[in-house]
Amino acid sequence: MINWKRVLAFFISAALLCGIASGASAQGSASCWSVGFARRQIALPENTSDLLYISGYNSAWEITGVLDLCEARAVWLDAGKGGVLLIGIDCIALDSGTVGEIRSAIGDIPGCIAINVFATHTHAGPDTLGLWGPVGVDGKNSAYMKNLIAAAAEAGREAAANPHEGRLFFGYTVTEDMYRDSRYPYVYDPNLYQLRFKADDGSAGTRIYFYGAHAESLRGNNTLVSRDFPGHLCDGMTELTGDNTMFCSGPAGGLIMTKAFVNDTSRQAVENLEITARKLIEYASSITPENERELKPLLQFSRTIFTVPLDNPVFALYKMLGILGTKAVKADSVTGHGVETELAVLMLGDLAVALIPGEIFPELVLGGETGRMNPDGMNPRPLDQIAAENGIEQVVVVGLCNDELGYIVPPSDFLVNQKAPYIERIRDSLGEDHYEETNSVGPACAQCIADAFEAALKKLK
């Protein structure tokens, strides 16, 4: 977590406003799916004077070694009239500036409808946002960021250039006794979802997993680079099945993580990671053809460009210092600025994949109980409800995709410290820690996300 106590910023009150503009949509259908896969390790820089800081917990903690190197993995999905690239990066998060650099590097791929870049949200990778260096200092290592962008571009090009034809299946299993929800109400999605591509020519298939938990089984004292459980899950399933694999972080806000399976996570961190991965591999292995359904080769893609009011003065300060690469625009907000960002929907047959630029609370996706510490806050309709109203029965979430807005918190439970808003944390009358608000753009974000999701759905045919 970031120590905001040493950050100075002002706070003024104002109204909130969010604006929405739709991007282009595309669709394609054929008699079969065409899927490509590639992966690249992200090398740690050599002969650089810049330090490498580990991300996710503490400021200015230097990396001391490597458990396993982070990677970029790319999947090309096509149904006959153009393809979509999904590029997953083992890192804490990426802002739209870095995503833009990756897109620019491979924007000339023939027949590419869209390039979508997301983070697996490992808390054991180098700082890729700049927020975990010394306070007020960019924590990103420029040489590492060049390696990351190059690895993503190489994987994306290779995946698009080497597709195979075949069939696509969707299934899931319920994981039990895996989650720790650190904030009331205790709402999470217990399902491990799987997309499985089976190639007609007998070559290696491709599997994509979706799971809503922070990748931090190594916990906060770790200083070793690792992909954490997303990488170990993928490695294990490749070893078992021979298929290529990718991991997507689902609705993990609020704060959802996997449980500790050892007595002392400081001294037994690697063991905790291994147990976590082993359990998830067992669950993934239980998704068999008998509990899958086939997805028709119909691909649609729709993107919405929108603005979220930026109320968090710390985020505004880091943008002003040139650390955050998000796109700032004038807006009616506490800081006078907003973040221009994007949300997309990828339809694979009748399955909707929501590509969300942040860490959304599960209750904003699934519905159900929400916190009520801010009675003046009105929650948007849950994404599942919005999807159902638009004729879509199944939604899976890819979080931290194409940008990072931080936590997307239900307005009804959005609470900040009145003496030092967004800087000092606060506990509510139930003793719940409202840490997530300090790493959120503001309370209007949830409604903006819901509106953008609905706008993207309405453009689909």
SULBEL-V83923 format. One record per residue. N is the residue number from 1. RES is the residue in three letters. OMEGA is omega in degrees with one decimal (999 if undefined). D_CENTER is the distance of its C-alpha to the mean C-alpha in Angstrom with 2 decimals. Layout:
N_RES_OMEGA_D_CENTER + N_RES_OMEGA_D_CENTER
//
This chain:
1_MET_-176.0_17.29 + 2_ILE_178.3_18.92 + 3_ASN_-176.5_22.64 + 4_TRP_-177.1_23.11 + 5_LYS_-177.3_26.77 + 6_ARG_-179.4_27.83 + 7_VAL_178.0_26.21 + 8_LEU_178.0_28.65 + 9_ALA_179.5_27.63 + 10_PHE_179.4_29.34 + 11_PHE_175.6_28.43 + 12_ILE_-177.1_30.23 + 13_SER_178.6_29.98 + 14_ALA_179.4_29.55 + 15_ALA_-178.2_28.44 + 16_LEU_-178.0_25.00 + 17_LEU_172.7_24.42 + 18_CYS_-178.1_21.66 + 19_GLY_-175.1_22.47 + 20_ILE_172.8_21.19 + 21_ALA_-174.7_22.12 + 22_SER_172.4_21.35 + 23_GLY_-176.1_20.77 + 24_ALA_174.3_22.37 + 25_SER_-179.8_21.85 + 26_ALA_178.6_22.94 + 27_GLN_177.2_24.05 + 28_GLY_177.3_25.72 + 29_SER_-179.9_27.52 + 30_ALA_179.6_29.64 + 31_SER_179.2_31.34 + 32_CYS_175.4_28.58 + 33_TRP_173.3_25.06 + 34_SER_-172.1_24.65 + 35_VAL_174.8_21.83 + 36_GLY_-178.0_21.44 + 37_PHE_171.3_19.55 + 38_ALA_179.8_19.61 + 39_ARG_176.5_18.29 + 40_ARG_171.4_19.20 + 41_GLN_176.6_19.31 + 42_ILE_-175.1_18.47 + 43_ALA_170.2_21.79 + 44_LEU_-175.2_22.44 + 45_PRO_175.2_24.82 + 46_GLU_175.8_28.53 + 47_ASN_176.2_31.25 + 48_THR_178.9_29.10 + 49_SER_-179.9_30.28 + 50_ASP_179.0_26.85 + 51_LEU_173.3_25.41 + 52_LEU_179.6_22.13 + 53_TYR_177.4_20.41 + 54_ILE_-172.1_18.02 + 55_SER_168.9_14.93 + 56_GLY_-175.2_13.67 + 57_TYR_-166.6_17.05 + 58_ASN_177.7_20.21 + 59_SER_169.8_21.52 + 60_ALA_172.5_23.37 + 61_TRP_-177.2_23.09 + 62_GLU_175.3_23.98 + 63_ILE_-176.4_22.76 + 64_THR_-178.9_25.76 + 65_GLY_-175.3_25.06 + 66_VAL_170.1_22.99 + 67_LEU_171.4_22.27 + 68_ASP_-175.5_20.42 + 69_LEU_174.4_19.10 + 70_CYS_-176.2_15.55 + 71_GLU_165.8_15.20 + 72_ALA_178.3_13.95 + 73_ARG_-175.5_14.14 + 74_ALA_174.9_14.85 + 75_VAL_174.9_15.91 + 76_TRP_179.5_18.33 + 77_LEU_-176.2_18.99 + 78_ASP_176.3_22.28 + 79_ALA_170.1_24.71 + 80_GLY_-176.5_27.59 + 81_LYS_-179.3_27.04 + 82_GLY_-174.5_24.31 + 83_GLY_177.5_21.06 + 84_VAL_175.3_17.34 + 85_LEU_168.0_15.44 + 86_LEU_179.8_12.00 + 87_ILE_-179.6_11.38 + 88_GLY_-178.6_9.08 + 89_ILE_174.0_9.70 + 90_ASP_180.0_10.39 + 91_CYS_-179.6_9.74 + 92_ILE_-179.6_8.63 + 93_ALA_175.0_7.02 + 94_LEU_174.8_8.95 + 95_ASP_-174.6_10.92 + 96_SER_177.2_12.55 + 97_GLY_178.5_15.56 + 98_THR_176.2_14.29 + 99_VAL_178.5_12.66 + 100_GLY_178.2_16.14 + 101_GLU_177.8_17.90 + 102_ILE_179.1_16.32 + 103_ARG_180.0_17.21 + 104_SER_-177.8_20.64 + 105_ALA_-176.4_21.29 + 106_ILE_-177.1_21.02 + 107_GLY_-178.5_21.72 + 108_ASP_179.8_25.05 + 109_ILE_-178.1_24.02 + 110_PRO_174.8_26.53 + 111_GLY_-177.7_25.44 + 112_CYS_178.3_21.76 + 113_ILE_-174.5_20.62 + 114_ALA_174.5_17.12 + 115_ILE_-178.5_14.82 + 116_ASN_-174.6_11.06 + 117_VAL_-178.3_9.07 + 118_PHE_178.0_5.51 + 119_ALA_173.7_5.05 + 120_THR_174.6_6.09 + 121_HIS_172.8_6.35 + 122_THR_176.6_10.07 + 123_HIS_-179.1_12.37 + 124_ALA_177.5_15.10 + 125_GLY_175.1_14.49 + 126_PRO_179.3_16.24 + 127_ASP_179.8_15.27 + 128_THR_174.4_13.37 + 129_LEU_-177.8_13.31 + 130_GLY_-172.2_16.92 + 131_LEU_-174.5_16.76 + 132_TRP_168.2_18.12 + 133_GLY_171.8_21.38 + 134_PRO_-174.4_24.56 + 135_VAL_-180.0_24.23 + 136_GLY_-179.5_24.53 + 137_VAL_179.9_24.21 + 138_ASP_-178.9_21.46 + 139_GLY_179.8_20.00 + 140_LYS_172.0_18.75 + 141_ASN_-172.1_21.15 + 142_SER_179.1_22.09 + 143_ALA_177.7_23.29 + 144_TYR_179.9_20.14 + 145_MET_175.7_18.07 + 146_LYS_177.9_20.70 + 147_ASN_179.4_20.33 + 148_LEU_-178.8_16.55 + 149_ILE_179.2_17.15 + 150_ALA_179.5_20.13 + 151_ALA_179.0_18.49 + 152_ALA_-179.1_15.77 + 153_ALA_179.4_18.68 + 154_GLU_179.0_20.95 + 155_ALA_179.7_18.68 + 156_GLY_179.7_17.97 + 157_ARG_-178.3_21.72 + 158_GLU_179.7_22.79 + 159_ALA_-179.3_20.64 + 160_ALA_-174.6_22.01 + 161_ALA_-174.0_25.49 + 162_ASN_179.5_25.92 + 163_PRO_173.8_25.06 + 164_HIS_178.2_26.90 + 165_GLU_179.4_28.03 + 166_GLY_-175.5_27.54 + 167_ARG_-176.1_26.21 + 168_LEU_-176.5_22.81 + 169_PHE_178.7_22.46 + 170_PHE_176.7_20.10 + 171_GLY_178.0_20.53 + 172_TYR_174.3_19.22 + 173_THR_178.1_20.67 + 174_VAL_175.7_20.71 + 175_THR_-176.9_19.95 + 176_GLU_175.9_22.47 + 177_ASP_-179.9_22.84 + 178_MET_-167.6_19.45 + 179_TYR_165.3_17.71 + 180_ARG_175.7_18.39 + 181_ASP_-171.2_17.61 + 182_SER_-176.5_18.79 + 183_ARG_176.5_19.48 + 184_TYR_-1.9_21.80 + 185_PRO_-174.0_21.60 + 186_TYR_-177.4_20.34 + 187_VAL_175.7_18.19 + 188_TYR_176.7_15.58 + 189_ASP_-175.2_15.03 + 190_PRO_-172.2_17.07 + 191_ASN_166.2_16.55 + 192_LEU_-176.2_15.33 + 193_TYR_-180.0_15.07 + 194_GLN_164.0_16.36 + 195_LEU_-178.7_17.07 + 196_ARG_177.0_20.14 + 197_PHE_177.4_22.02 + 198_LYS_-177.0_25.68 + 199_ALA_179.7_27.53 + 200_ASP_-175.9_31.06 + 201_ASP_177.5_32.51 + 202_GLY_177.1_31.66 + 203_SER_-177.6_29.28 + 204_ALA_175.6_26.13 + 205_GLY_178.5_23.70 + 206_THR_177.6_19.92 + 207_ARG_175.9_17.63 + 208_ILE_-179.5_13.94 + 209_TYR_179.1_12.67 + 210_PHE_-178.0_10.24 + 211_TYR_-172.8_10.35 + 212_GLY_176.7_9.43 + 213_ALA_174.2_10.23 + 214_HIS_179.3_9.53 + 215_ALA_-178.1_10.69 + 216_GLU_178.7_13.79 + 217_SER_174.3_16.74 + 218_LEU_174.9_18.60 + 219_ARG_-162.3_18.57 + 220_GLY_179.0_19.52 + 221_ASN_-176.3_22.69 + 222_ASN_173.7_21.27 + 223_THR_178.0_21.86 + 224_LEU_176.3_21.41 + 225_VAL_178.2_18.79 + 226_SER_172.2_16.97 + 227_ARG_-177.6_14.05 + 228_ASP_-171.1_14.71 + 229_PHE_177.0_14.71 + 230_PRO_179.3_12.16 + 231_GLY_-178.4_14.69 + 232_HIS_172.7_17.65 + 233_LEU_-178.6_16.79 + 234_CYS_179.3_16.57 + 235_ASP_-178.0_19.76 + 236_GLY_-179.2_21.53 + 237_MET_174.1_21.00 + 238_THR_178.7_22.09 + 239_GLU_-177.9_25.10 + 240_LEU_-169.5_25.99 + 241_THR_-173.3_25.61 + 242_GLY_-178.5_25.83 + 243_ASP_168.9_22.84 + 244_ASN_-174.3_20.08 + 245_THR_176.1_16.67 + 246_MET_178.8_12.93 + 247_PHE_176.0_10.10 + 248_CYS_177.1_6.87 + 249_SER_-178.4_5.08 + 250_GLY_-179.3_6.74 + 251_PRO_-171.4_8.22 + 252_ALA_179.8_8.62 + 253_GLY_166.6_10.15 + 254_GLY_-21.4_13.82 + 255_LEU_-173.6_13.63 + 256_ILE_176.9_13.01 + 257_MET_175.4_13.71 + 258_THR_-177.4_16.06 + 259_LYS_171.6_19.72 + 260_ALA_-179.3_22.00 + 261_PHE_176.3_24.34 + 262_VAL_-178.2_26.73 + 263_ASN_-174.6_29.09 + 264_ASP_-176.7_28.12 + 265_THR_176.9_24.52 + 266_SER_-176.8_25.83 + 267_ARG_-176.9_28.39 + 268_GLN_-174.5_26.85 + 269_ALA_-178.7_23.23 + 270_VAL_177.1_23.37 + 271_GLU_178.2_25.15 + 272_ASN_175.7_22.54 + 273_LEU_-177.6_19.87 + 274_GLU_178.9_22.32 + 275_ILE_179.1_23.12 + 276_THR_-179.1_19.55 + 277_ALA_-179.2_18.92 + 278_ARG_178.7_22.35 + 279_LYS_-179.5_21.82 + 280_LEU_176.1_18.63 + 281_ILE_177.6_20.60 + 282_GLU_178.2_23.42 + 283_TYR_-180.0_21.40 + 284_ALA_180.0_19.95 + 285_SER_-179.2_23.55 + 286_SER_176.0_24.76 + 287_ILE_-174.5_23.11 + 288_THR_177.6_26.22 + 289_PRO_-179.9_27.59 + 290_GLU_178.5_29.48 + 291_ASN_171.5_26.44 + 292_GLU_169.4_24.60 + 293_ARG_-177.6_25.30 + 294_GLU_177.3_25.57 + 295_LEU_178.6_23.70 + 296_LYS_-179.9_26.07 + 297_PRO_177.6_25.55 + 298_LEU_-178.2_24.50 + 299_LEU_173.1_21.55 + 300_GLN_179.9_20.72 + 301_PHE_-179.8_18.19 + 302_SER_-179.4_18.06 + 303_ARG_175.9_16.37 + 304_THR_174.9_17.08 + 305_ILE_-175.9_17.48 + 306_PHE_-179.1_17.93 + 307_THR_176.3_18.64 + 308_VAL_176.7_17.51 + 309_PRO_-179.8_20.28 + 310_LEU_179.8_19.67 + 311_ASP_-175.1_21.58 + 312_ASN_-176.6_20.27 + 313_PRO_178.6_22.97 + 314_VAL_176.0_21.27 + 315_PHE_179.3_18.43 + 316_ALA_179.3_21.34 + 317_LEU_-179.6_23.27 + 318_TYR_172.7_20.68 + 319_LYS_-179.7_20.40 + 320_MET_179.4_24.21 + 321_LEU_179.4_24.46 + 322_GLY_-178.6_22.51 + 323_ILE_177.1_19.76 + 324_LEU_-179.0_16.80 + 325_GLY_176.4_16.62 + 326_THR_-178.7_15.40 + 327_LYS_-179.1_18.04 + 328_ALA_177.2_20.41 + 329_VAL_175.0_23.01 + 330_LYS_-179.4_25.82 + 331_ALA_176.7_25.13 + 332_ASP_-177.1_26.79 + 333_SER_179.1_25.05 + 334_VAL_-177.8_26.08 + 335_THR_-175.8_25.56 + 336_GLY_-178.6_26.79 + 337_HIS_174.1_23.61 + 338_GLY_175.9_20.49 + 339_VAL_173.7_17.22 + 340_GLU_-173.1_17.32 + 341_THR_-176.8_14.01 + 342_GLU_172.2_13.07 + 343_LEU_-178.6_11.79 + 344_ALA_173.6_12.79 + 345_VAL_175.8_14.08 + 346_LEU_177.7_14.98 + 347_MET_174.7_17.97 + 348_LEU_-168.8_19.05 + 349_GLY_178.7_22.44 + 350_ASP_179.2_22.07 + 351_LEU_177.5_18.47 + 352_ALA_174.6_15.99 + 353_VAL_-178.3_12.39 + 354_ALA_-178.2_10.63 + 355_LEU_-166.8_8.16 + 356_ILE_-174.9_7.06 + 357_PRO_-180.0_6.83 + 358_GLY_-176.5_6.04 + 359_GLU_-172.2_6.40 + 360_ILE_175.0_8.95 + 361_PHE_-178.0_12.00 + 362_PRO_-178.8_13.02 + 363_GLU_176.1_16.38 + 364_LEU_175.5_15.15 + 365_VAL_-171.4_14.13 + 366_LEU_-171.1_16.94 + 367_GLY_-178.3_19.62 + 368_GLY_-174.1_22.15 + 369_GLU_173.5_23.07 + 370_THR_176.6_21.69 + 371_GLY_-173.3_22.94 + 372_ARG_-178.7_25.92 + 373_MET_174.6_26.43 + 374_ASN_-173.0_26.35 + 375_PRO_178.1_28.75 + 376_ASP_-178.1_28.74 + 377_GLY_179.0_25.07 + 378_MET_-179.7_24.66 + 379_ASN_173.5_21.59 + 380_PRO_172.1_20.49 + 381_ARG_179.5_20.96 + 382_PRO_-178.1_18.14 + 383_LEU_177.8_16.11 + 384_ASP_178.5_17.95 + 385_GLN_178.4_21.18 + 386_ILE_178.9_20.52 + 387_ALA_-179.7_19.78 + 388_ALA_178.0_22.95 + 389_GLU_178.0_24.97 + 390_ASN_173.1_24.09 + 391_GLY_-178.5_25.18 + 392_ILE_-174.6_21.91 + 393_GLU_-173.3_21.98 + 394_GLN_177.6_18.74 + 395_VAL_167.6_15.12 + 396_VAL_-173.0_12.05 + 397_VAL_164.7_8.52 + 398_VAL_-179.6_5.55 + 399_GLY_179.2_2.89 + 400_LEU_-174.1_2.45 + 401_CYS_175.3_4.97 + 402_ASN_177.3_8.43 + 403_ASP_176.1_8.49 + 404_GLU_176.2_7.84 + 405_LEU_-174.1_10.17 + 406_GLY_-178.0_9.80 + 407_TYR_176.8_10.65 + 408_ILE_-166.6_11.72 + 409_VAL_174.2_14.96 + 410_PRO_-179.7_17.75 + 411_PRO_-178.0_20.59 + 412_SER_-179.5_23.15 + 413_ASP_-178.1_21.90 + 414_PHE_-173.8_20.98 + 415_LEU_177.9_23.37 + 416_VAL_176.9_23.98 + 417_ASN_-175.4_26.81 + 418_GLN_179.6_29.58 + 419_LYS_179.8_31.22 + 420_ALA_-175.1_28.21 + 421_PRO_178.0_25.41 + 422_TYR_-179.4_21.88 + 423_ILE_175.1_23.65 + 424_GLU_176.0_25.24 + 425_ARG_179.5_23.58 + 426_ILE_172.3_25.55 + 427_ARG_-178.9_26.33 + 428_ASP_-175.5_27.43 + 429_SER_176.2_30.65 + 430_LEU_-177.6_29.17 + 431_GLY_-179.2_28.12 + 432_GLU_-179.3_24.37 + 433_ASP_178.9_22.48 + 434_HIS_178.2_20.61 + 435_TYR_-171.1_18.64 + 436_GLU_-179.6_15.42 + 437_GLU_179.7_17.46 + 438_THR_177.4_18.24 + 439_ASN_177.2_14.66 + 440_SER_177.1_14.36 + 441_VAL_179.3_15.84 + 442_GLY_-173.4_18.19 + 443_PRO_-179.3_19.29 + 444_ALA_-172.7_19.39 + 445_CYS_-176.4_15.66 + 446_ALA_179.4_15.49 + 447_GLN_177.9_18.41 + 448_CYS_178.6_17.17 + 449_ILE_179.9_14.01 + 450_ALA_179.9_16.45 + 451_ASP_179.4_18.93 + 452_ALA_177.9_16.71 + 453_PHE_179.8_15.61 + 454_GLU_179.1_19.32 + 455_ALA_179.3_20.42 + 456_ALA_179.3_18.34 + 457_LEU_-174.9_19.76 + 458_LYS_177.9_23.25 + 459_LYS_-179.3_23.27 + 460_LEU_-179.7_22.86 + 461_LYS_999_26.21
//
